[in-house]
Amino acid sequence: MLKLVTPDQDARAAWSFELNPPMGGAAGEAFTNTLASSGMHPAAVLAREAIQNSVDARVPGGNKVAVEFVAKSLSRAEKRKFVQASGLDRVRERSAELRLAEPNCFASLSDTSKPLNLLYIDDFNTTGLEGDPKYPDSKFYRFMLSLGDGSKEHSEEHTGGSYGFGKSVYSSNSAILTMFAYSRTVNDKGEPISLLFGCGYFRKHKFAERHYTGRSWFGIEVSSGGQGVQQEIDPLMNEEADRVAAELGFAARDGKQMGTSVLIVDSVVTTEDILKGVEDWWWPRLISNGLDVTVVDSDGTRDFPRPKKREHLKPFIDAYYLAVGQSPPNGKTDFRKPFNRIEDTSIGVAGYKILDKRDNDDYIVSDDRLDSVALIRAPLMVVAYYRQWNVQSPAIVGAFVADDEIDDVLRSAEPPAHDRWDPTARRLQDATGQNKSIVERVLGAIKRNLKTSQGSASPPPPSRPKKLALLEKTLAAFLTPGKRAARLPVDPSSAPIHLFYEEDPHAVAVDGKLRLRASFSVRLKAEDDVGEMLARVRVTCPVIEDGQTGDNLKLSVSTTAESTADETRPGWFLVRLKHQSITFTCETEPYDPLWTVKFVPEVEPVG
């Protein structure tokens, strides 16, 4: 039986290790092993789960969530101060029994010349760990103390997490399996409070002739003592929490700046890998302007995720825009496939993008993601790049965006790592079997529509036409600062349409910036026996970023003939072509003289 000693009322915060209870209990390892074998890079798992925890805690109706990953490397006086404030010597004294993986910081904890790596993860515009910390349903209790708590699944809609295992991602990325959390929030009465608490999740062990579960906590022990009484460790509160948080290097929060900061001690991940993980898995929410992320290296360098500039992500982003209706499908290389409803339940929409081969005869997408589909639901994180079939030609990628009506079903189909939709998941069980049917229908429709899109695709030519390649190279180069456009060759077309420039594209200086001006004419070819043809025209002028097409500049376009907007193809307008030329005069908005831009007129017959 346990016999606990009542602590001194003036005792400072310290580490307490959980004694093995008479009826057993979860070992500390249970908190770290859950996500340890997901098959993903540890930094990717951290990016996925940490941001998901913050997105789930977003203030209802508030601003978008912001998350900062801040790395620090402490040595000399800074390290000495941190070690004292964190109480790590109390943990180190039993490090032999804990049998931690090496290398770790305990071997050099007293050597202040050896740096100690820390990683802070701060979120903003979230609720923080709100509620009464002693209440089992409070966010503090569920985040710091409980394991496998699925109450979020039943009480909150459209969240990413549901198992209560997401917290394990912090300690598992610590070489000494240790983390601290500092939160500015409100209690159950709506009063502002500060909280600070530490957790260590070790293997069960024997130390000084007593058996321990491996769970440990940094706080104030308030156990009342007596046989069979469980240990009770309170978090540091308010002024004391703020004081110790400052000593541990947490960024200060004012009374109105709600949110949670997590500190991973002896961090084993790099900011470079974290940034890549954020881009790979959170690009849907980033490009939808629903999330801000900043990554700060230990030297103070700040970086931001730029998924639109990552070549391997661009086809998936194109497919996502097709799915959500921001880009029109062309039925040749770009496809949009709404899924059939199940009774009265909406399922979702998929977009598919045919890939072009590069000059070296490979694709910008890695082999393991060829023919894969990004699975996306309400939190706008990529659950997985799904592929359960053999790769075929032409190469394709896709993005499936689930309807909110089935979000809770799909969440129940995810394992603790939230990395797939499993129709056999036990949590899907219901009296009618409809939940399982929905997941099976989704996965089957994803595959079926991908194969249909491949079959309908216009096969890309074995090599790109030389004239088209020359045109693109010229277009990409002629507006590089300091250069003037030459007359551009035009790729021959099988349609009886002739396009030629009246005024070559050229840049004009206006108040320290540049405007692009150009004029071109379109008519039917004289040698073709066609009197009139309905055609659609589009003019764009994208910025070239790192050799790739970026956002379009705004354009004003005037024409010598009547035109109407094409309601079926946003951004295009309709004209009737005859043998008499129709002239289009174009001018862009002002842009930075250092930018390179590309003028792209497009004409195609309708029908």
C-alpha positions, 0 to 999 in steps of 0.5 A: 500500500502507498504511504505518502507524506504531506508536503511542506506548504511552501515547497517549490515545484519539483518532479514527482514520479508516480509510484506503481498503484496496487491495481496497476496502471498505464506505464509512461511508455504508453504516452510515447509509443502510440505515434512512434511507428507511424512510418513518417519522419518524426518531424512530419508527425510533430508538424501534423499533430502539434498544429492539429492540437492548436487548430482543434483549440481555435477560438470559435469565430476568432482569427485564424490560428497561428503557430510558431516553432522556435528552436533554441540552443542553450549553453553557459549561463543560459543552460545553467539557469535552465537546468536549475529552473527545470529541476532536471537534476532530479530526473537525471539521478535515476537516468540509469534506471530509465534506460533512455536512448542515447545520445541524450542531454543527461550525460552532459547536463552539468557541462555548460559548454555542451549546448542543450537543444530546446524547441518551443511550440507556441499557438495563438488565437486558441482557447488555451488549456481552459477549464478547472485544471482539476476537472477531468473534462478540462482541456488541461486535464485531457492534454496533460494527464489523460491517455486515450481520452476520446471525449473530443470525438463526442463533444466537438465537431470537425476536429482533427484529433479524437483519441487523446494520443496527440500529446505523445508527439511532444515527449517522443521528440525529446531525447529525454521524453520530457515536455513542459506546457505553459498556457494563458487561458480561463478557468471554469468561471471565465476568469483569466489564469496562467498554468505551467506543468511538466511531464515525463513519460519513461519506462516503468522502473525500480528506484531506491527499492520502490516501483514506478510507472514511469510517469512523472510530473513537474508541479506542486505535490498536494497529496494528503498522505495516508494509505492508498491515497493517490499522488496529486500534483497541481500545476503552477498557477498565475504569478508563479506559473508566469515566473517559472515560465520566464525562467524556462524561456517561454515567450511572455503572454499578456492577459489577453493573449490566450493560447498554449506553449509547449517546450520539448526538452533535448529536442531531436528534430530540426527546424528544416524538417519541421518546415518540410512537414508543415508544407507536406501535410498542412498545405490545404489550410495554408493556401486557404488562408486558415493558418499561419506558421512561423519556424525560427531556427536557433540562430534566429532565422525566421522562415515560413512555409511556402507550399506553392513554391514546392514543385512536388506539391504543385500538382496536388494543389492544382488538383485541390483547386479543381476539387473546390471549384477554384480552377475549371476542368478541361476534360483533358488534363484537369478533371473535377469529379463530384461523388454521388450522394449516399441517400441524403448524405453528401460525400465530397469532390475530387480533383485530378491532374495529369502530370507532364514529364520533365526534360530528364524523363521523370516527374516532379512528384516522387515515385511513392506519390505518383497516382496518389490522392491527397485525402482532406477533410474539415481541418484541412490537413492531408490525412494521407497520400492515398494509393492502393493500386498499381501505377499506370499511365498517364501519371496522375495525382489527385485531391479529395475534399470530403463534405462536412456531412461525413467528417465525423464518420471519416474521423472515426475511421482514422487510427491514433496517428490520423494517417488513413481512413480504415473501413474496418475501424471498430469505432465505425460500428453502427446498427445499420452499417452505414458508416462503414459503407460511407468509408468504403464508398469514398475509397472506392470512388476515389480509385474509380474516378482516378482511373476514369480520369486517366482513361479520358486524359489526352495523352501527352506528346512524347516530346514537347513541340520545339516551337512551343518550347521556344515560345515558352522560353521566349515568353519567360525571358522577354520581361526579365528586368532590363530586356525588351521583347522580341517578336514571338513565334506562335505555335501552329494550331489545328484550329482555323484560327490565326493569332498575331501581335500588333504590338509586342509585349513590352514593359513601360515605367510608371512611377517607379514600377512597370506595366506590361502592354501588348496588343494582338489580333485574332481572325479565322485563317483565310485558307480555311472554308469557315465563315464564322466561329464562336471562340473563347479567349483568355489573357493572363500575365503570371509572375515567374517565381524561381522559374515557375509560374506564380500568381497572375497580375491583374489585366485590363483588356479592351477589344474591337468586337463584342464579347461576353463572359464565359459562364462555364469557364471563369476567366474566359470570354466569348467572341465570334471570329470571322476573317476580319481581325479582332484586336485585343489591347492589354495592360497590367497593373503596376508591378515590381521592376525586379519581377519577371512576368510572362504574357500568355494569350489563349484562343480556342474554338467552342464546341 
